Amino acid sequence: MVVESRQTKEVPTDRQRALLLDAADPLARFREHFEFPQTNGIDENYLVGNSLGLLSHAAREAVNSELDRWGRLGVRGHFAEPDAWWQSHQSVSALMAPIVGATASEVTTMNSLTINLHLLLVSFYEPTATRHKILIDDHAFPSDHFAVESQIRQRGFDPATSMITVAPRSGSSLIDHDDIMSAIDRHGDELALVMWPGVQYYTGQVFDLGAIAEAGHAVGARVGFDLAHAAGNIELSLHDWNVDFAAWCTYKYLNGGPGSIAGAFVHERHFDDPSLQRFLGWWGTEPSTRFEMSTNFESAPGADGWQVSCGSILSQATLLPQLRIIAQAGGMAGLRRKSEALVGFLDQLLDDRFEGRVRQINPRPMSERGCQFALQVTASGVDGRAVFEALEASGVAVDWRHPDVIRVAPVPLYTRFVDVVDFADKLDELLAAAGAPPAA
């Protein structure tokens, strides 16, 4: 009698699968470009690039180089070649443009995000007695609300009647796309502007910006976007979507550093529109005649004409090498491919290991999300805030948004698949210690 021997094929563990994915990751080499904060002398598991991206070695070197230039040249640094300060923002704009899907002339860097929103609203919010309403997300980041409210009041209208908001339906954390379209259609005759986030900061929901722009224009409104959580996170096509304007910060997914200089977009069809009002500044004038000091305003070409004052050289110095790293990684298409793989991997871990203990309120379809997860601790008797604080104390960098969301962002440039497993393992451990072990 012949006895057949059957070998049982072992199923790889989550960690084994992660190590295999890391070994095959074409972006793995970019992790070594970045400096990681440490807890107790060990590199943190840094999953909070949605709030502040990491410092690269190249950015540190670039700032030191500019300090050296300042020391060597003093005021002559503005014009001495190479890398004259007076035109340094052009290199930044050229690298920023493909990240947001624009031409280089449509993008500029200046100020901070909310200042840029105000400057752009001066141009693109032109209310009349019959068309004065602005449509925004009900739970948009507070700065968006404040900017819109104050702009409405500055024009002599009342936010109570001129600001229209769209909120999630009862029982949902997410905004239904049909409700945005319906609000645009319903208020169309009175709608002056749609100002919408590219990615909702709390839930991580990605919106169909092209469809929103098309719907807003169809009713005669202008359309602008706050891309704070979108630039460097998802693929954008501002030019092709015919968006009127947009603004974004650069310290999250673009790793520009705390308070780094912000970006702005103006569609090229508006460049030569003399009817558009704007706040004028010397730095927004034609570069070739700027230093003739004329008080006759001749606009700089493109979005640069919306600049008011010169930008921070040191801020541009930190941002430029970070943008070069993104380009070397294959731009947004390359980042997005890895981002989707990381997101899908963490989805599976959460589904397999945390049912009944943790809930995702972010969207699940990949087309409706970036790399940010919005997690609620649902285990009975467990305090979500305490879990967040324990994660932080253990060296897992995430963040908290009131009232009950832990935001987790596996950023593709420097997050490994094994980091995602480490996060899940630590979360599992902390929930069990708080009285919520996994189901048997």
WOPE-V492874 format. One record per pair of residues at least 24 apart in sequence whose ideal C-beta (glycine too) atoms are under 7 Angstrom apart, sorted by the first residue. I is the first residue (numbers start at 1). J is the second residue. Records with the same first field share a line. If there is no record, write none. Layout:
# WOPE-V492874
I->J + J
This chain:
# WOPE-V492874
14->349 + 421
15->418 + 421
18->417 + 418 + 420 + 421
19->418
21->417
22->416 + 417 + 418
25->338
27->329 + 334 + 338 + 412 + 413
30->325 + 329 + 413 + 414
31->414 + 416
33->57 + 58 + 325
34->414
37->397
39->395
40->395
42->395
44->395 + 397
45->395 + 396 + 397 + 419 + 422 + 423
46->397
47->396 + 397 + 398 + 408 + 409 + 410 + 415 + 423
48->397 + 398 + 399 + 409
49->252 + 253 + 409 + 411
50->229 + 252 + 372 + 407 + 409
51->252 + 399
52->251 + 252 + 258
53->251 + 252 + 253 + 254 + 255
54->255 + 414
55->257
56->255 + 321 + 322 + 325
58->321
59->257 + 318 + 321 + 322
62->317 + 318 + 320 + 321
63->314 + 317 + 318
66->313 + 314 + 317
85->313
88->313 + 316
89->311 + 316
91->320
92->316 + 319 + 320 + 323
95->323 + 324 + 327
96->263 + 323
98->331
99->231 + 232 + 326 + 332
100->227 + 231 + 236 + 238 + 246 + 265
101->236 + 237 + 238 + 239 + 240
102->238 + 239 + 265
103->239 + 268
105->268 + 301 + 302 + 303
106->239 + 265 + 266 + 267 + 268 + 302 + 303
107->263 + 265 + 303
108->264 + 303 + 304 + 306 + 307
109->261 + 262 + 263 + 311 + 316
110->261 + 262 + 264 + 307 + 311
111->262
112->249 + 259 + 262
113->228 + 247 + 248 + 249 + 262
114->143 + 147
116->247 + 262 + 264
117->147 + 226 + 247
118->147
119->279 + 306 + 308
120->224 + 245 + 247 + 264 + 306
121->147 + 151
122->277 + 278 + 279
123->276 + 277 + 278
124->193 + 222 + 224 + 244 + 245
125->151 + 192 + 193
126->192
127->155 + 157 + 192
130->190
131->190 + 191 + 192
132->157 + 162 + 190 + 192
133->162 + 164 + 187 + 190 + 191 + 192
134->162 + 163 + 164 + 192 + 193 + 195
135->164 + 166 + 183 + 184 + 187 + 191 + 194
136->163 + 165 + 195 + 196
137->165 + 166 + 175 + 196 + 197 + 200
138->165 + 166 + 167
139->167 + 202
140->197
141->201 + 228
144->195 + 226
148->195
173->203 + 361
174->203 + 205 + 363
175->205
177->208
180->212
181->215
184->215 + 216 + 219
185->219
188->219 + 220
191->219 + 221
192->221
193->221 + 222 + 224
194->221 + 223
195->224 + 226
196->225
197->225 + 226 + 229
198->225 + 226 + 227 + 229 + 230 + 236
199->229 + 230 + 233 + 234 + 370
201->228 + 229
202->374 + 401 + 405
203->361 + 362 + 374
204->362 + 369 + 370 + 372 + 373 + 374
205->362 + 363 + 368 + 369
206->234 + 368 + 369 + 370
209->241
210->237 + 241
213->241 + 242 + 243
217->242
228->252
229->372
231->263
232->326
233->370 + 371
234->336 + 370
235->332 + 333 + 336
238->265
239->267
242->267
243->267
244->270
250->319
253->411
254->319 + 322 + 323
255->322
256->315 + 318 + 319 + 322
257->315 + 318
260->315 + 318 + 319
261->311 + 312 + 315 + 316 + 319
264->303 + 306
265->303
266->303 + 306
271->302
278->306
279->308
281->307 + 308 + 309
283->307 + 308 + 309 + 310
284->308
325->413
329->413
335->412 + 413
338->412
339->371 + 412
340->366
342->371 + 410 + 412 + 415 + 417 + 420
343->369 + 371
345->417 + 420
346->373 + 410 + 420
349->420 + 424
353->424 + 428 + 438
355->439
356->439
357->431 + 436
361->405
371->409 + 410 + 411 + 412
372->407 + 409
373->407 + 408
374->405 + 407
375->405 + 406 + 408
376->404 + 405
379->431 + 436
381->435
382->431 + 434 + 435 + 436
387->430 + 431 + 434
390->430
391->426 + 427 + 430
394->426
396->423 + 426
